[in-house]
Amino acid sequence: MSEPTPEQLKARIAELESKLSSRKSRNLEFRVSEKGGVSVYGLGRFPVTLYYEQWMRLLGAVDELRVFIEENKSRLKTKDAE
């Protein structure tokens, strides 16, 4: 197999950069992990993985979580959109 030309390398870099930038704005993605947990991708660099019971507890506390976040909004940091 021959070495790629500089033009081919530039095209490949542009293709990979476009894929990377599209991943940053992607929607949330859910998967079942190898150990049987539910992993959420797209929130940050690493997935958030919880087991069924943990997700049910968290989802059951959504209203309290929303109230807590609103009450503490002034103390919370925000991550700038990338």
BATOR-673372 format. One record per residue (C-alpha): residue number from 0; residue in one letter; x, y, z. Coordinates in Angstrom, 1 decimal, padded with zeros to 4 digits. Layout:
# residues N
+-----+---------+--------+--------+--------+
| num | residuo |      X |      Y |      Z |
+-----+---------+--------+--------+--------+
| NUM |       A |      X |      Y |      Z |
...
+-----+---------+--------+--------+--------+
END
This chain:
# residues 82
+-----+---------+--------+--------+--------+
| num | residuo |      X |      Y |      Z |
+-----+---------+--------+--------+--------+
|   0 |       M |  000.0 |  000.0 |  000.0 |
|   1 |       S |  001.4 |  003.4 | -001.0 |
|   2 |       E |  001.7 |  006.5 |  001.1 |
|   3 |       P | -001.2 |  008.9 |  000.8 |
|   4 |       T | -000.6 |  012.2 | -001.0 |
|   5 |       P | -000.7 |  015.5 |  000.9 |
|   6 |       E | -004.1 |  016.2 | -000.8 |
|   7 |       Q | -005.5 |  012.9 |  000.4 |
|   8 |       L | -004.3 |  013.6 |  003.9 |
|   9 |       K | -005.8 |  017.0 |  003.9 |
|  10 |       A | -009.1 |  015.6 |  002.7 |
|  11 |       R | -009.0 |  012.9 |  005.4 |
|  12 |       I | -008.3 |  015.5 |  008.1 |
|  13 |       A | -011.2 |  017.7 |  006.9 |
|  14 |       E | -013.5 |  014.6 |  006.9 |
|  15 |       L | -012.5 |  013.7 |  010.5 |
|  16 |       E | -012.8 |  017.3 |  011.7 |
|  17 |       S | -016.3 |  017.5 |  010.3 |
|  18 |       K | -017.3 |  014.3 |  012.0 |
|  19 |       L | -015.8 |  015.5 |  015.3 |
|  20 |       S | -017.6 |  018.9 |  015.2 |
|  21 |       S | -020.9 |  017.1 |  014.4 |
|  22 |       R | -020.5 |  014.9 |  017.4 |
|  23 |       K | -020.2 |  017.9 |  019.7 |
|  24 |       S | -023.7 |  019.0 |  018.9 |
|  25 |       R | -025.3 |  015.6 |  018.8 |
|  26 |       N | -028.3 |  014.5 |  020.7 |
|  27 |       L | -028.2 |  012.3 |  023.7 |
|  28 |       E | -027.7 |  008.6 |  022.9 |
|  29 |       F | -028.7 |  005.7 |  025.2 |
|  30 |       R | -027.0 |  002.3 |  025.3 |
|  31 |       V | -027.1 | -000.8 |  027.5 |
|  32 |       S | -023.6 | -001.3 |  028.9 |
|  33 |       E | -021.8 | -004.6 |  029.1 |
|  34 |       K | -022.7 | -004.9 |  032.8 |
|  35 |       G | -026.4 | -004.2 |  032.1 |
|  36 |       G | -026.6 | -000.5 |  033.1 |
|  37 |       V | -028.1 |  002.3 |  031.0 |
|  38 |       S | -025.4 |  004.6 |  029.6 |
|  39 |       V | -026.2 |  008.1 |  028.4 |
|  40 |       Y | -023.8 |  009.6 |  025.9 |
|  41 |       G | -023.6 |  013.2 |  024.8 |
|  42 |       L | -023.7 |  014.9 |  028.2 |
|  43 |       G | -019.9 |  015.2 |  028.5 |
|  44 |       R | -016.7 |  013.5 |  027.7 |
|  45 |       F | -017.6 |  010.3 |  029.4 |
|  46 |       P | -021.0 |  008.5 |  029.5 |
|  47 |       V | -023.2 |  008.5 |  032.6 |
|  48 |       T | -024.1 |  004.9 |  033.5 |
|  49 |       L | -026.6 |  003.9 |  036.1 |
|  50 |       Y | -028.5 |  000.7 |  036.8 |
|  51 |       Y | -032.2 |  000.3 |  036.3 |
|  52 |       E | -033.1 |  001.0 |  040.0 |
|  53 |       Q | -030.8 |  004.0 |  040.1 |
|  54 |       W | -032.5 |  005.5 |  037.0 |
|  55 |       M | -035.9 |  004.9 |  038.4 |
|  56 |       R | -035.0 |  006.7 |  041.7 |
|  57 |       L | -033.5 |  009.6 |  039.7 |
|  58 |       L | -036.5 |  009.9 |  037.4 |
|  59 |       G | -038.8 |  009.8 |  040.4 |
|  60 |       A | -037.0 |  012.7 |  041.9 |
|  61 |       V | -037.1 |  014.9 |  038.8 |
|  62 |       D | -039.4 |  017.5 |  040.3 |
|  63 |       E | -037.3 |  017.9 |  043.4 |
|  64 |       L | -034.1 |  018.1 |  041.3 |
|  65 |       R | -035.6 |  020.9 |  039.2 |
|  66 |       V | -036.6 |  022.8 |  042.3 |
|  67 |       F | -033.1 |  022.3 |  043.8 |
|  68 |       I | -031.4 |  023.5 |  040.6 |
|  69 |       E | -033.5 |  026.6 |  040.4 |
|  70 |       E | -033.0 |  027.4 |  044.1 |
|  71 |       N | -029.2 |  027.1 |  043.7 |
|  72 |       K | -028.9 |  028.5 |  040.2 |
|  73 |       S | -026.8 |  031.5 |  041.3 |
|  74 |       R | -024.2 |  029.1 |  042.8 |
|  75 |       L | -024.0 |  026.7 |  039.8 |
|  76 |       K | -021.5 |  027.0 |  037.1 |
|  77 |       T | -022.5 |  026.8 |  033.5 |
|  78 |       K | -020.4 |  025.2 |  030.7 |
|  79 |       D | -020.3 |  027.4 |  027.6 |
|  80 |       A | -021.6 |  025.8 |  024.5 |
|  81 |       E | -018.8 |  024.6 |  022.3 |
+-----+---------+--------+--------+--------+
END
